[in-house]
Amino acid sequence: MIRTLPLLALLATVAAGGAHAQEPPKEAAKAAETFSAPIKNAKGDTIGSLAIRDGANALVLRVAIQPGGLPPGWHGLHFHAVGDCSDPKFMNSKAHVNHDQSKHGLLNPDGPDEGDLPNLYAAQDGSANAEVWSETPLNGEGGLKDGDGSALIIHANEDDHTSQPIGGAGDRIACAVIK
């Protein structure tokens, strides 16, 4: 009888674990929403692509620029408030996404604004590949896909992440519409 008790205890444990394994799985996490758009230069030529995945806590974007797409070196990268890349200087995209009126700059103690992103580096052949994240959502309150959309803008120079209004990033040289 003494040997039977441990065996019965083991069988009860296995049975309980087996019953636990039979429970229906918990609801899977919501799949990330995706969005993609071409990135165009001032002539309207497609020079690359933008791919966005929006999850519960962050938006992840991938920027891929083909060889010859950008001048070599660092370039400011920002979300602008209007999804319009129709003019050659991309000024129709307006200022940065900035719902709470923060100061510009990832390194600014009074920032960053919602449009601020890390710089993008283009290789000697003008190609670039980067993956960066943002807390700015794709949809919903304060989202990039609001009534007038938004734009991803690539600037001619790097962003110093502190000076106003755009960190010295200079002219807008590439644009992708987010709607």
C-alpha positions in Angstrom: 0.0 0.0 0.0 2.9 2.4 0.8 4.2 2.0 -2.8 0.8 2.6 -4.3 0.4 6.1 -2.7 3.3 7.7 -4.5 2.2 6.0 -7.8 -1.4 7.4 -7.2 0.1 10.9 -6.4 2.1 10.8 -9.6 -0.9 9.7 -11.7 -3.0 12.5 -10.1 -0.3 15.1 -11.0 0.0 13.8 -14.6 -3.8 13.8 -14.9 -4.1 17.4 -13.6 -1.3 18.5 -15.9 -3.0 16.7 -18.8 -6.3 18.4 -18.0 -4.5 21.8 -17.9 -3.0 21.1 -21.3 -6.5 20.5 -22.7 -7.7 24.0 -21.8 -8.4 26.2 -24.8 -5.4 28.5 -25.7 -5.6 32.1 -24.5 -6.6 34.6 -27.1 -3.6 35.3 -29.4 -2.2 38.8 -29.3 -3.6 41.2 -31.9 -1.7 40.9 -35.2 0.3 44.0 -36.0 -1.2 46.2 -38.7 1.0 46.8 -41.7 1.3 49.6 -44.2 3.7 50.2 -47.1 4.3 53.0 -49.6 6.9 54.0 -52.2 9.5 56.7 -51.3 9.8 59.2 -54.1 12.4 61.9 -54.9 11.7 65.5 -56.1 11.3 64.3 -59.7 8.6 61.8 -58.7 10.8 58.8 -59.2 10.5 55.9 -56.8 13.8 55.6 -55.0 12.8 53.1 -52.3 10.1 51.8 -50.0 8.6 52.3 -46.6 7.1 49.4 -44.6 5.4 50.0 -41.3 4.2 47.5 -38.6 2.1 48.9 -35.9 1.9 46.9 -32.7 0.5 47.4 -29.2 3.4 49.4 -27.9 5.3 50.8 -30.9 5.3 51.4 -34.5 8.3 49.8 -36.4 9.3 51.2 -39.8 11.7 49.9 -42.4 13.2 52.3 -44.9 14.9 50.8 -47.9 16.5 53.1 -50.5 17.9 51.7 -53.7 21.5 52.5 -55.0 21.6 56.1 -56.3 18.5 57.1 -54.3 20.2 59.5 -51.9 23.4 61.4 -51.5 25.9 59.5 -49.4 25.9 60.3 -45.7 23.5 61.1 -42.9 19.9 62.4 -43.5 17.2 63.6 -41.1 14.1 61.4 -41.1 10.8 62.8 -39.8 7.1 62.2 -39.8 5.3 65.3 -41.3 1.7 66.3 -40.5 0.1 66.0 -43.9 0.2 63.0 -46.4 1.0 65.1 -49.5 4.1 64.6 -51.5 2.7 66.3 -54.7 5.1 69.3 -54.8 8.8 68.9 -55.7 10.0 70.4 -52.4 7.5 68.4 -50.4 6.3 71.5 -48.5 2.6 70.4 -48.8 3.5 67.8 -46.1 3.6 70.8 -43.6 5.5 70.7 -40.3 6.3 67.6 -38.1 3.5 65.6 -36.5 3.4 67.3 -33.1 0.0 67.0 -31.4 1.3 68.0 -27.9 3.4 70.9 -29.2 6.8 69.5 -27.9 10.1 71.0 -29.0 12.0 69.3 -31.8 14.8 66.9 -31.1 15.4 63.4 -29.7 18.0 65.0 -27.4 16.0 68.1 -26.5 15.0 68.2 -22.8 11.6 69.7 -24.0 11.2 67.2 -26.8 10.9 65.1 -28.8 8.0 65.9 -31.0 6.0 63.0 -32.5 7.7 63.5 -35.9 11.2 63.0 -34.6 13.0 59.9 -35.8 16.7 58.8 -35.8 18.8 59.8 -38.8 19.2 57.6 -41.8 22.6 56.8 -43.3 23.1 56.4 -47.0 26.1 54.4 -48.2 28.5 55.6 -50.8 26.3 54.1 -53.6 23.3 56.1 -52.3 21.5 53.1 -50.9 20.1 52.8 -47.3 18.4 50.3 -45.1 17.2 51.1 -41.7 14.7 49.9 -39.1 13.5 52.4 -36.5 10.6 52.7 -34.1 8.3 55.3 -32.8 5.6 55.6 -30.2 3.4 57.5 -32.7 0.6 55.1 -33.7 -0.5 54.4 -37.2 -4.2 54.7 -36.4 -6.4 56.1 -33.7 -6.0 59.3 -31.7 -2.8 61.0 -32.8 -2.2 58.4 -35.5 -0.3 58.9 -38.7 -3.3 57.8 -40.8 -5.6 60.6 -39.5 -8.0 62.6 -41.8 -5.2 64.1 -43.9 -2.6 61.4 -43.4 1.0 62.1 -42.8 4.3 61.8 -44.7 7.7 60.3 -44.1 10.3 62.9 -45.1 14.0 62.4 -45.8 16.1 65.6 -45.5 19.3 66.6 -47.3 21.3 66.9 -44.1 21.5 65.1 -40.8 19.4 66.2 -37.8 21.3 67.4 -34.8 18.4 66.3 -32.6 18.3 69.6 -30.6 18.1 72.8 -32.6 14.8 74.3 -33.8 12.8 73.8 -35.8 14.2 70.7 -37.6 17.7 70.2 -36.2 19.5 71.7 -39.3 18.2 68.8 -41.5 17.8 71.1 -44.5 15.8 70.6 -47.6 13.3 67.8 -48.1 14.6 65.4 -50.7 12.4 62.4 -50.5 8.8 61.7 -49.4 6.4 58.8 -48.8 2.6 59.3 -48.2 1.1 57.6 -45.2 -2.7 57.4 -45.6 
